[in-house]
């Protein structure tokens, strides 16, 4: 009864309903997204914090990733002493529990039987402000974090990707990998991490998504009961304001290691995911390298120059990169593969794609989007990526906008963004 009375002191404001999802805001600043889906007796719960490696200053790189580990330790109401340890407690009910860190966000999520959704919401509310990580906890997790870091040092793709990104960006925090620098990881302390936690981990810097077999009336009561007790931050949340200077000449980087195989990458600067040109860039990337009929696959894989290719236009909060990656076939010079990629990119700036190419790419994107949202947990996680990019409706909106594009739109953005002067290339040489 006391919890119910306390909850009544707080209020939820309805913001909008779109794409079948209702958006609300709690008076402590927490945003809530709700969608009822009765296709299975389960509910997905996800807290997306608007903090990622993008928000880490020098000396604090890797903090969001380390905190991801530490926030699975004890909290005030979910701990080993009372038999409700964060790690393992919900799993005893058959729940799927995990978290992830990326450049623009950190998320914590559960898929639980609908009868146990209250436990998941209570847990997330408790660790939002009442995580109890200690020096002992940090010491135990540092072994895992160091192993993850060392594994990335032995992965040719990751090493080259990091080198290309660091070369492409001179000032923006995107240039630092999410896992952080070795120096900052090694010098992490509970005090520094607690300061970071106390700066960013608040309801007014988070979005709670609840999707599944739960009515809004039920969800509202639980949100008020548990998150209504969590105060908003006493200070304003720091905003990252660094803007990357424009690139005016091509850049390149080369790595040599006696591991793996040879890889090449070519990257071009792209706008933020919410920019009006971004839908056309996604479609252009799909035409260039998405699927077996793509241009780069025909030019590189079908001719025996590359074993595989990949292309990605990342939907990030700030301007980032469109990156083409090719796994070079043994005996082929990496420079020959780079030249073939450049030739195909140049063709995209001179000739618009055919309507057949356009239609095939649109169909592929729509199908891929449907797969990404297949199931309440997948939909919740996809929603988290849109939240991180700055607009939770982004995924749905991009899909609709892509279907309106014409070949001339793709030619225009190719000429605007795929200029040789904004290229950053990289080669990973296997010295064995």
ChimeraX attribute file (.defattr): number of C-alpha atoms within 10 A of each C-alpha:
attribute: neighborCount
match mode: 1-to-1
recipient: residues
	/A:1	6
	/A:2	6
	/A:3	11
	/A:4	13
	/A:5	10
	/A:6	14
	/A:7	19
	/A:8	12
	/A:9	11
	/A:10	15
	/A:11	14
	/A:12	19
	/A:13	12
	/A:14	13
	/A:15	12
	/A:16	10
	/A:17	13
	/A:18	9
	/A:19	9
	/A:20	9
	/A:21	17
	/A:22	17
	/A:23	20
	/A:24	20
	/A:25	18
	/A:26	20
	/A:27	18
	/A:28	20
	/A:29	18
	/A:30	23
	/A:31	23
	/A:32	25
	/A:33	21
	/A:34	23
	/A:35	23
	/A:36	18
	/A:37	17
	/A:38	14
	/A:39	10
	/A:40	12
	/A:41	13
	/A:42	23
	/A:43	28
	/A:44	28
	/A:45	27
	/A:46	29
	/A:47	27
	/A:48	28
	/A:49	26
	/A:50	26
	/A:51	24
	/A:52	24
	/A:53	26
	/A:54	24
	/A:55	24
	/A:56	21
	/A:57	13
	/A:58	12
	/A:59	15
	/A:60	21
	/A:61	26
	/A:62	27
	/A:63	27
	/A:64	30
	/A:65	21
	/A:66	21
	/A:67	22
	/A:68	18
	/A:69	19
	/A:70	21
	/A:71	22
	/A:72	22
	/A:73	22
	/A:74	23
	/A:75	22
	/A:76	14
	/A:77	18
	/A:78	25
	/A:79	18
	/A:80	15
	/A:81	10
	/A:82	9
	/A:83	11
	/A:84	16
	/A:85	18
	/A:86	22
	/A:87	16
	/A:88	16
	/A:89	19
	/A:90	22
	/A:91	14
	/A:92	8
	/A:93	12
	/A:94	13
	/A:95	20
	/A:96	16
	/A:97	20
	/A:98	14
	/A:99	17
	/A:100	15
	/A:101	24
	/A:102	19
	/A:103	24
	/A:104	23
	/A:105	23
	/A:106	25
	/A:107	24
	/A:108	21
	/A:109	25
	/A:110	24
	/A:111	27
	/A:112	25
	/A:113	20
	/A:114	15
	/A:115	13
	/A:116	16
	/A:117	26
	/A:118	18
	/A:119	15
	/A:120	24
	/A:121	23
	/A:122	17
	/A:123	21
	/A:124	24
	/A:125	22
	/A:126	20
	/A:127	20
	/A:128	20
	/A:129	19
	/A:130	16
	/A:131	21
	/A:132	17
	/A:133	19
	/A:134	16
	/A:135	11
	/A:136	10
	/A:137	17
	/A:138	20
	/A:139	13
	/A:140	12
	/A:141	17
	/A:142	18
	/A:143	11
	/A:144	13
	/A:145	19
	/A:146	15
	/A:147	12
	/A:148	12
	/A:149	16
	/A:150	12
	/A:151	11
	/A:152	15
	/A:153	12
	/A:154	14
	/A:155	13
	/A:156	22
	/A:157	21
	/A:158	14
	/A:159	14
	/A:160	24
	/A:161	23
	/A:162	18
	/A:163	22
	/A:164	24
	/A:165	22
	/A:166	19
	/A:167	16
	/A:168	27
	/A:169	20
	/A:170	14
	/A:171	13
	/A:172	19
	/A:173	22
	/A:174	25
	/A:175	19
	/A:176	23
	/A:177	20
	/A:178	22
	/A:179	23
	/A:180	22
	/A:181	16
	/A:182	13
	/A:183	11
	/A:184	16
	/A:185	21
	/A:186	12
	/A:187	10
	/A:188	19
	/A:189	17
	/A:190	17
	/A:191	11
	/A:192	14
	/A:193	20
	/A:194	16
	/A:195	11
	/A:196	17
	/A:197	18
	/A:198	16
	/A:199	17
	/A:200	22
	/A:201	20
	/A:202	23
	/A:203	27
	/A:204	22
	/A:205	20
	/A:206	24
	/A:207	25
	/A:208	29
	/A:209	24
	/A:210	30
	/A:211	26
	/A:212	27
	/A:213	21
	/A:214	22
	/A:215	15
	/A:216	14
	/A:217	8
	/A:218	11
	/A:219	20
	/A:220	17
	/A:221	15
	/A:222	19
	/A:223	22
	/A:224	22
	/A:225	22
	/A:226	20
	/A:227	22
	/A:228	24
	/A:229	17
	/A:230	19
	/A:231	15
	/A:232	18
	/A:233	18
	/A:234	9
	/A:235	9
	/A:236	11
	/A:237	15
	/A:238	9
	/A:239	8
	/A:240	13
	/A:241	8
	/A:242	12
	/A:243	11
	/A:244	16
	/A:245	10
	/A:246	10
	/A:247	16
	/A:248	11
	/A:249	11
	/A:250	14
	/A:251	18
	/A:252	16
	/A:253	17
	/A:254	13
	/A:255	16
	/A:256	14
	/A:257	14
	/A:258	11
	/A:259	14
	/A:260	15
	/A:261	17
	/A:262	25
	/A:263	26
	/A:264	25
	/A:265	27
	/A:266	24
	/A:267	26
	/A:268	22
	/A:269	21
	/A:270	25
	/A:271	21
	/A:272	19
	/A:273	26
	/A:274	20
	/A:275	13
	/A:276	12
	/A:277	18
	/A:278	22
	/A:279	26
	/A:280	24
	/A:281	27
	/A:282	25
	/A:283	24
	/A:284	26
	/A:285	23
	/A:286	25
	/A:287	26
	/A:288	25
	/A:289	21
	/A:290	23
	/A:291	16
	/A:292	11
	/A:293	15
	/A:294	17
	/A:295	21
	/A:296	27
	/A:297	23
	/A:298	14
	/A:299	17
	/A:300	22
	/A:301	19
	/A:302	13
	/A:303	10
	/A:304	15
	/A:305	22
	/A:306	24
	/A:307	15
	/A:308	17
	/A:309	20
	/A:310	18
	/A:311	21
	/A:312	17
	/A:313	24
	/A:314	19
	/A:315	26
	/A:316	22
	/A:317	22
	/A:318	22
	/A:319	19
	/A:320	24
	/A:321	24
	/A:322	21
	/A:323	23
	/A:324	23
	/A:325	25
	/A:326	27
	/A:327	22
	/A:328	28
	/A:329	19
	/A:330	13
	/A:331	8
	/A:332	13
	/A:333	13
	/A:334	24
	/A:335	13
	/A:336	12
	/A:337	22
	/A:338	22
	/A:339	11
	/A:340	16
	/A:341	23
	/A:342	16
	/A:343	13
	/A:344	14
	/A:345	21
	/A:346	16
	/A:347	14
	/A:348	22
	/A:349	19
	/A:350	12
	/A:351	15
	/A:352	19
	/A:353	20
	/A:354	12
	/A:355	11
	/A:356	10
	/A:357	19
	/A:358	22
	/A:359	15
	/A:360	17
	/A:361	26
	/A:362	22
	/A:363	12
	/A:364	17
	/A:365	19
	/A:366	16
	/A:367	11
	/A:368	12
	/A:369	17
	/A:370	13
	/A:371	12
	/A:372	16
	/A:373	16
	/A:374	13
	/A:375	17
	/A:376	24
	/A:377	24
	/A:378	15
	/A:379	19
	/A:380	29
	/A:381	22
	/A:382	18
	/A:383	23
	/A:384	27
	/A:385	23
	/A:386	20
	/A:387	22
	/A:388	26
	/A:389	22
	/A:390	18
	/A:391	16
	/A:392	19
	/A:393	14
	/A:394	20
	/A:395	20
	/A:396	14
	/A:397	14
	/A:398	20
	/A:399	16
	/A:400	13
	/A:401	13
	/A:402	20
	/A:403	18
	/A:404	11
	/A:405	16
	/A:406	16
	/A:407	17
	/A:408	13
	/A:409	17
	/A:410	26
	/A:411	20
	/A:412	18
	/A:413	19
	/A:414	23
	/A:415	15
	/A:416	12
	/A:417	20
	/A:418	21
	/A:419	17
	/A:420	15
	/A:421	13
	/A:422	19
	/A:423	23
	/A:424	25
	/A:425	25
	/A:426	25
	/A:427	25
	/A:428	26
	/A:429	22
	/A:430	15
	/A:431	12
	/A:432	9
